[in-house]
Amino acid sequence: MNIYVLMMTIAIAFLITVLLSPIFIPFLRRLKFGQSIREEGPQSHIKKTGTPTMGGIMIVISVTITTIIMVSKYNAGSIGYEMWLLIFVLVGYGFLGFLDDFIKVAMKRNLGLTSKQKMVGQLMIAFIFYFILHYNDYATYIQIPGTSIQWELGWGYALLTVFMLVGASNAVNLTDGLDGLLAGTAAIAFGAFGVLAWYGFPQNEVTIFALATVGALLGFLVFNAHPAKVFMGDTGSLALGGSIAAIAILTKLEIILIIVGGVFVIETLSVIIQVISFKTTGKRIFKMSPLHHHYELLGWSEWRVVTTFWLIGLIFAALGIYIEVWIA
């Protein structure tokens, strides 16, 4: 697959998102699908109340259309099961996030789906994903980065697959808290996986899907950068989290996901540490979790927090590529 195909994939997804946004954002406003801001959140966020949410629908549409067009063109109409699996995860988690967002904005229930309802949905999608892999005799080992060591997990791979999909969707969801934060960090992470899927044993469909996501996120960032005109909501964040885990599994880069998705891991750990500390000692380690809110409350501007996290995400992505490409 040549550079022209890769660049065209990014460009098409970018254009679809940019062209959809001026139509979709006013439509969301007319439906009064505005974001409700939690009272316990930073007070500087109160002014964001009413900003249209569920913009993740545009990302899902853009990635799906671009991937099908480019894979059909590149493979002369032949589309493998891996691409349909990726689209299934993207749309499946996106629909679950849509239900969560819809309950929040239409039914005025700020917390959306209950944690149990959301978990059941995430698990169902993850199990279906695994059983399709199992049906296609997918390898159940994991590769230790930078080595030739392979660890066969057998049925344990089912647990790993489910854990990765559910864990990543929640971790990415936690990162979506500031204008442009998730769009930027996710674009970097998907870009890294696009490079890895293209460079090693080429997986064309996975590469196209990853880069289509980069293009869609960059297009979304045009309207989501501070001050945001639209939020992606759980529709976007859950879809992105599930998708990046699915890519890591299909490229056999399960462990590399921890590195490339380092920002998402840190954000999740900050929440876990905060909860454990408060429940055991009654004290908070951070002024607020996830971590990006901690820096806001330290007096950092929103843009400074976002760009710093983008830079950290870029470092993690470069480290993941370095370990997999040069050390291996």
C-alpha positions in Angstrom: 0.0 0.0 0.0 1.6 3.3 -1.1 1.6 6.7 0.6 -0.9 8.0 -1.8 -3.6 5.6 -0.6 -2.8 6.5 3.1 -2.9 10.2 2.5 -6.2 9.9 0.5 -7.7 7.9 3.4 -6.9 10.7 5.9 -8.0 13.4 3.5 -11.4 11.8 2.6 -12.3 11.2 6.3 -11.2 14.7 7.2 -13.4 16.3 4.4 -16.4 14.2 5.3 -16.3 15.3 8.9 -15.7 18.9 8.0 -18.5 19.0 5.5 -20.9 17.2 7.9 -20.2 19.5 10.8 -21.9 22.7 9.6 -25.0 20.7 8.9 -25.0 18.5 11.9 -24.1 21.0 14.6 -27.1 23.3 14.0 -29.3 20.2 13.7 -28.2 19.2 17.2 -28.9 22.7 18.5 -32.4 22.7 17.1 -33.1 19.4 18.8 -31.7 21.0 22.0 -29.1 18.2 22.4 -26.9 20.3 24.6 -24.4 19.1 27.1 -25.2 19.2 30.8 -22.3 20.1 33.0 -21.8 18.4 36.3 -22.2 20.7 39.3 -19.2 19.1 41.0 -16.9 19.8 38.0 -14.7 22.8 37.5 -16.7 26.0 37.7 -15.0 27.3 34.5 -17.0 24.6 32.6 -20.4 26.0 33.5 -20.3 28.3 30.5 -20.1 25.2 28.3 -23.6 24.1 29.3 -25.8 23.8 26.2 -22.9 23.1 23.8 -24.2 20.5 21.3 -23.1 16.9 22.1 -23.3 13.6 20.3 -20.9 14.9 17.7 -19.3 11.4 17.8 -22.0 10.4 15.3 -20.1 12.4 12.6 -16.9 10.5 13.5 -18.5 7.1 13.3 -20.2 8.0 9.9 -17.0 9.4 8.5 -14.8 6.5 9.5 -17.3 3.9 8.3 -17.8 5.5 4.8 -14.1 6.2 4.3 -13.0 2.7 5.3 -15.6 1.0 3.0 -14.7 3.2 0.1 -10.9 2.9 0.4 -10.8 -0.8 1.2 -13.2 -1.6 -1.6 -11.1 0.5 -4.0 -7.8 -0.9 -2.8 -8.9 -4.5 -2.6 -10.9 -4.4 -5.8 -14.2 -4.8 -3.9 -13.0 -7.6 -1.6 -13.5 -6.8 2.1 -12.2 -9.1 4.8 -13.8 -10.0 8.1 -11.3 -7.9 10.0 -12.6 -4.7 8.6 -16.2 -5.7 9.3 -15.1 -6.5 12.9 -13.6 -3.1 13.3 -16.8 -1.4 11.9 -18.9 -3.6 14.2 -17.0 -2.4 17.3 -17.0 1.2 16.1 -20.7 1.2 15.5 -21.6 -1.0 18.4 -19.8 1.0 21.0 -20.9 4.2 19.3 -24.6 3.1 19.5 -24.1 2.3 23.2 -22.6 5.8 23.7 -25.5 7.3 21.7 -28.0 5.7 24.1 -26.1 7.1 27.0 -26.0 10.6 25.5 -29.6 10.5 24.4 -30.8 9.7 27.9 -28.7 12.6 29.3 -29.9 15.2 26.8 -33.4 14.1 26.0 -34.5 12.6 29.3 -32.5 15.1 31.4 -30.7 12.4 33.3 -27.2 13.7 33.7 -25.6 10.3 34.3 -27.2 8.6 31.3 -27.2 4.8 31.3 -26.6 3.2 34.7 -23.2 1.7 35.2 -24.7 -1.8 35.0 -26.5 -1.1 31.8 -23.4 0.3 30.2 -21.3 -2.6 31.4 -23.7 -5.2 30.0 -23.7 -3.5 26.6 -19.9 -3.3 26.6 -19.5 -6.9 27.5 -22.0 -8.1 24.9 -20.1 -6.4 22.1 -16.7 -7.6 23.4 -17.9 -11.2 23.6 -19.3 -11.1 20.1 -16.0 -9.7 18.9 -14.1 -12.5 20.5 -16.4 -15.3 19.3 -16.0 -14.0 15.7 -12.2 -14.1 16.1 -12.5 -17.6 17.6 -14.6 -18.8 14.7 -11.9 -17.6 12.3 -9.2 -19.5 14.3 -7.5 -16.4 15.4 -4.1 -16.8 17.2 -4.4 -16.7 21.0 -0.9 -15.7 21.9 0.5 -12.3 22.8 3.8 -11.0 21.7 6.3 -9.5 24.2 7.3 -6.1 22.7 10.9 -5.9 21.5 11.4 -9.6 21.7 10.5 -12.8 19.8 8.8 -14.2 22.8 5.2 -15.3 22.3 3.0 -16.2 25.3 0.2 -18.6 24.5 -2.9 -17.8 26.5 -5.4 -20.3 25.1 -8.9 -19.5 26.5 -7.3 -16.8 28.6 -7.1 -14.8 25.4 -10.9 -14.5 25.6 -10.6 -12.8 29.0 -7.9 -10.5 27.7 -9.9 -9.5 24.6 -13.0 -8.6 26.7 -10.9 -6.8 29.3 -9.1 -4.7 26.6 -12.3 -3.7 24.8 -14.2 -2.8 27.9 -11.2 -1.2 29.6 -10.1 0.8 26.7 -13.6 2.1 26.0 -13.9 3.3 29.6 -10.4 4.7 29.7 -10.9 6.8 26.5 -14.3 7.9 27.8 -12.6 9.3 31.0 -10.2 11.3 28.9 -13.0 13.2 27.1 -13.2 16.1 29.5 -11.7 19.2 27.8 -12.1 20.9 24.4 -10.0 18.9 21.9 -8.3 16.7 24.5 -9.6 13.4 23.4 -9.8 14.3 19.7 -6.1 15.2 19.7 -4.7 12.4 21.9 -6.9 9.8 20.0 -5.7 11.0 16.6 -2.1 10.6 17.7 -2.7 7.1 19.1 -4.7 5.9 16.0 -1.9 7.4 13.8 0.7 5.3 15.7 -1.3 2.1 15.2 -1.8 3.1 11.5 2.0 3.3 11.1 2.5 0.0 12.9 -0.1 -1.8 10.9 1.4 -0.5 7.7 5.1 -0.9 8.5 5.3 -4.5 9.9 3.4 -7.4 8.3 1.1 -5.1 6.3 -2.5 -5.2 7.4 -4.1 -3.0 4.8 -7.7 -3.0 6.1 -6.6 -2.2 9.6 -4.2 0.5 8.4 -7.0 2.2 6.4 -9.4 2.0 9.3 -6.8 3.5 11.7 -6.0 6.4 9.3 -9.6 7.0 8.5 -10.1 7.5 12.2 -7.2 10.0 12.2 -8.7 12.0 9.4 -12.2 12.0 11.0 -10.7 13.2 14.4 -8.7 15.9 12.7 -11.8 17.1 10.9 -13.8 17.0 14.2 -11.0 18.9 16.0 -11.7 21.9 13.7 -15.0 22.3 15.6 -14.0 20.8 18.9 -10.8 22.8 19.7 -11.2 25.4 22.4 -13.7 26.9 22.5 -15.6 23.8 21.3 -18.6 24.2 19.1 -19.5 20.6 19.6 -18.6 17.7 21.9 -18.3 14.1 20.7 -20.0 12.7 23.8 -20.0 9.1 24.8 -21.1 8.3 21.2 -17.6 9.2 20.1 -15.5 8.3 23.2 -16.8 4.8 23.6 -16.6 4.1 19.9 -13.0 5.3 19.8 -11.9 3.3 22.9 -13.4 0.1 21.7 -11.9 0.6 18.2 -8.4 1.3 19.3 -8.5 -1.9 21.5 -9.8 -3.9 18.5 -7.0 -2.6 16.3 -4.4 -3.6 19.0 -5.8 -7.1 19.1 -6.0 -7.5 15.3 -2.4 -6.3 14.9 -1.2 -8.5 17.8 0.0 -5.4 19.6 -2.0 -5.9 22.7 0.8 -4.9 25.1 1.9 -1.9 22.9 -1.6 -0.5 23.5 -0.6 0.3 27.1 2.3 2.4 25.8 0.6 4.1 22.8 -2.5 4.7 24.9 -0.4 6.0 27.8 -2.5 9.1 28.3 -5.6 7.0 28.6 -3.9 4.7 31.1 -2.7 7.6 33.2 -6.2 9.2 33.2 -7.7 5.9 34.4 -5.1 5.3 37.0 -5.7 8.8 38.4 -9.4 8.0 38.9 -8.6 4.6 40.5 -6.0 6.1 42.9 -8.4 8.9 43.8 -11.2 6.6 44.7 -9.0 4.1 46.7 -7.4 7.0 48.6 -10.7 8.7 49.5 -12.4 5.4 50.5 -9.5 4.2 52.6 -8.2 7.5 54.2 -10.9 10.1 53.4 -8.2 12.1 51.6 -7.9 13.0 47.9 -4.6 12.7 46.2 -5.6 15.0 43.3 -7.7 18.1 43.5 -10.1 16.4 41.1 -9.9 13.3 38.8 -9.5 12.5 36.0 -6.0 14.0 36.0 -6.7 16.8 33.5 -9.1 18.4 35.9 -6.4 18.4 38.6 -4.2 20.6 36.4 -7.1 22.9 35.7 -7.7 23.4 39.4 -4.0 24.2 39.8 -4.6 27.2 37.6 -3.5 25.9 34.2 -5.5 27.2 31.3 -7.6 24.6 29.4 -5.5 25.1 26.3 -2.3 24.5 28.2 -3.6 21.3 29.7 -4.8 20.0 26.4 -1.6 20.8 24.5 0.5 19.3 27.3 -1.5 16.1 27.1 -1.2 16.1 23.3 2.6 16.3 23.7 2.7 13.5 26.2 0.5 11.4 23.9 2.9 12.1 21.1 5.9 10.9 23.2 4.0 7.7 24.2 3.1 7.0 20.5 6.7 7.6 19.4 7.9 5.3 22.2 5.5 2.5 21.1 6.6 2.8 17.5 10.3 2.8 18.5 9.9 -0.4 20.7 8.0 -2.3 18.0 9.9 -1.1 14.9 13.4 -0.5 15.9 14.0 -2.6 19.0 12.1 -5.6 17.5 
